[in-house]
Amino acid sequence: MGKVTFNMTMSLDGFVAGPNDSPENGLGDGGEGLFNWYFSGDTEVTMSEGVPPLKVSKQSAEILRAGISMIGAGIWGRRTFDIAHAWGGHPPGSPAFIVTHHIPQEWVKEGSPFIFVTDGVESAIRQAKEAAGDKDVMICTANILQQALKAGLVDEINIDVAPILISGGVSLFDRLGRGPIELERTRVVDAPGVTHLQYRVVKR
Ligand SMILES: NC(=O)c1ccc[n+]([C@@H]2O[C@H](COP(=O)([O-])OP(=O)(O)OC[C@H]3O[C@@H](n4cnc5c(N)ncnc54)[C@H](OP(=O)(O)O)[C@@H]3O)[C@@H](O)[C@H]2O)c1
């Protein structure tokens, strides 16, 4: 059985998007700089077939490729699905489980990479684990991460820290409720334009 992992880029002050994020303003006001490291290197990394490759540093490419090779399924919340325009049908992790209250019928069709889950995060993780087999399930939104952490279902947290302060927007850790959740740091890579952090969630 693989791990349940998390991966997102976060500003140094803890945001994954600025205020007023929308399908027309993907990373919110002032949030575009979060992804500078995706486009400022000389090494191409393909996240998903049918989508232009990222251009990152060699150090970041090594980390991204290792992560991609382990992804057996991904989980996102409905806001990211809508804001990303369903990645044009090429999600960066497949099958892609989308947690939502309302199923978008246009994506319920033969060959769709999306599976819509309306009965909560625990159900999404259970289904994604079944689909992933020995590979990892990757959670990629702030809202879903926090629900999964509260339920004790996350094994590993990967955060790419971008050198930017956004000072508002979508916070990665504002709804955890009562802590603490103990972590063990398992990796730090200081790459050009980004610091890659990895933590294991300690379970007792
Ligand atoms: N920095 C990065 O690396 C990065 C990467 C990707 C995206 N982003 C940005 O990060 C932000 C993510 O936003 P977010 O984390 O607030 O939202 P999200 O997780 O993408 O979506 C939240 C939505 O998912 C649905 N949902 C969540 N839990 C549910 C449950 N238990 N049952 C049923 N439905 C549930 C609800 O939508 P409904 O009620 O409408 O169904 C909820 O409003 C976006 O701005 C995105 O553009 C950043």
The ligand as a Tripos MOL2 file, in Angstrom:
@<TRIPOS>MOLECULE
LIG
   48    52     1     0     0
SMALL
NO_CHARGES

@<TRIPOS>ATOM
      1 N1          0.0140   26.8880   -4.5960 N.am      1 LIG1
      2 C1         -0.2670   25.7730   -5.2350 C.2       1 LIG1
      3 O1          0.5790   24.8500   -5.3640 O.2       1 LIG1
      4 C2         -1.6330   25.5960   -5.8260 C.ar      1 LIG1
      5 C3         -1.8970   24.4790   -6.6140 C.ar      1 LIG1
      6 C4         -3.1890   24.2920   -7.0720 C.ar      1 LIG1
      7 C5         -4.1920   25.1900   -6.7210 C.ar      1 LIG1
      8 N2         -3.8890   26.2820   -5.9750 N.ar      1 LIG1
      9 C6         -4.9170   27.2300   -5.5310 C.3       1 LIG1
     10 O2         -5.2450   26.8710   -4.1930 O.3       1 LIG1
     11 C7         -6.6040   27.2150   -3.9190 C.3       1 LIG1
     12 C8         -7.2770   25.9810   -3.3260 C.3       1 LIG1
     13 O3         -8.4410   26.3490   -2.7180 O.3       1 LIG1
     14 P1         -9.0640   25.5510   -1.4910 P.3       1 LIG1
     15 O4         -8.0720   24.6410   -0.8890 O.co2     1 LIG1
     16 O5         -9.7180   26.5720   -0.6480 O.co2     1 LIG1
     17 O6        -10.2490   24.7610   -2.1890 O.3       1 LIG1
     18 P2        -10.3820   23.2870   -2.8020 P.3       1 LIG1
     19 O7         -9.9560   22.2610   -1.8320 O.co2     1 LIG1
     20 O8         -9.7910   23.2760   -4.1540 O.co2     1 LIG1
     21 O9        -11.9840   23.1990   -2.9740 O.3       1 LIG1
     22 C9        -12.8280   23.3320   -1.8680 C.3       1 LIG1
     23 C10       -14.2180   22.8890   -2.3070 C.3       1 LIG1
     24 O10       -14.2710   21.4680   -2.4250 O.3       1 LIG1
     25 C11       -15.5680   21.0070   -2.0380 C.3       1 LIG1
     26 N3        -15.4120   20.2250   -0.8170 N.ar      1 LIG1
     27 C12       -14.4290   20.2910    0.1210 C.ar      1 LIG1
     28 N4        -14.6420   19.4160    1.0920 N.ar      1 LIG1
     29 C13       -15.7840   18.7640    0.7830 C.ar      1 LIG1
     30 C14       -16.5020   17.7180    1.4250 C.ar      1 LIG1
     31 N5        -16.0730   17.1600    2.5730 N.pl3     1 LIG1
     32 N6        -17.6280   17.2620    0.8340 N.ar      1 LIG1
     33 C15       -18.0550   17.7810   -0.3350 C.ar      1 LIG1
     34 N7        -17.4070   18.7900   -0.9940 N.ar      1 LIG1
     35 C16       -16.2860   19.2720   -0.4270 C.ar      1 LIG1
     36 C17       -16.4070   22.2500   -1.7930 C.3       1 LIG1
     37 O11       -16.9270   22.6800   -3.0510 O.3       1 LIG1
     38 P3        -18.4780   22.5560   -3.5230 P.3       1 LIG1
     39 O12       -19.3060   22.7160   -2.2940 O.co2     1 LIG1
     40 O13       -18.6260   23.6590   -4.5140 O.co2     1 LIG1
     41 O14       -18.6100   21.2350   -4.1660 O.co2     1 LIG1
     42 C18       -15.3350   23.2410   -1.3470 C.3       1 LIG1
     43 O15       -15.7330   24.5930   -1.4740 O.3       1 LIG1
     44 C19        -7.1840   27.7150   -5.2340 C.3       1 LIG1
     45 O16        -7.0850   29.1110   -5.2720 O.3       1 LIG1
     46 C20        -6.2060   27.1540   -6.2790 C.3       1 LIG1
     47 O17        -6.1190   27.9290   -7.4500 O.3       1 LIG1
     48 C21        -2.6410   26.4850   -5.5040 C.ar      1 LIG1
@<TRIPOS>BOND
     1     1     2 1
     2     2     3 2
     3     2     4 1
     4     4     5 ar
     5     4    48 ar
     6     5     6 ar
     7     6     7 ar
     8     7     8 ar
     9     8     9 1
    10     8    48 ar
    11     9    10 1
    12     9    46 1
    13    10    11 1
    14    11    12 1
    15    11    44 1
    16    12    13 1
    17    13    14 1
    18    14    15 2
    19    14    16 1
    20    14    17 1
    21    17    18 1
    22    18    19 2
    23    18    20 1
    24    18    21 1
    25    21    22 1
    26    22    23 1
    27    23    24 1
    28    23    42 1
    29    24    25 1
    30    25    26 1
    31    25    36 1
    32    26    27 ar
    33    26    35 ar
    34    27    28 ar
    35    28    29 ar
    36    29    30 ar
    37    29    35 ar
    38    30    31 1
    39    30    32 ar
    40    32    33 ar
    41    33    34 ar
    42    34    35 ar
    43    36    37 1
    44    36    42 1
    45    37    38 1
    46    38    39 2
    47    38    40 1
    48    38    41 1
    49    42    43 1
    50    44    45 1
    51    44    46 1
    52    46    47 1
@<TRIPOS>SUBSTRUCTURE
     1 LIG1         1 GROUP 0 **** ****
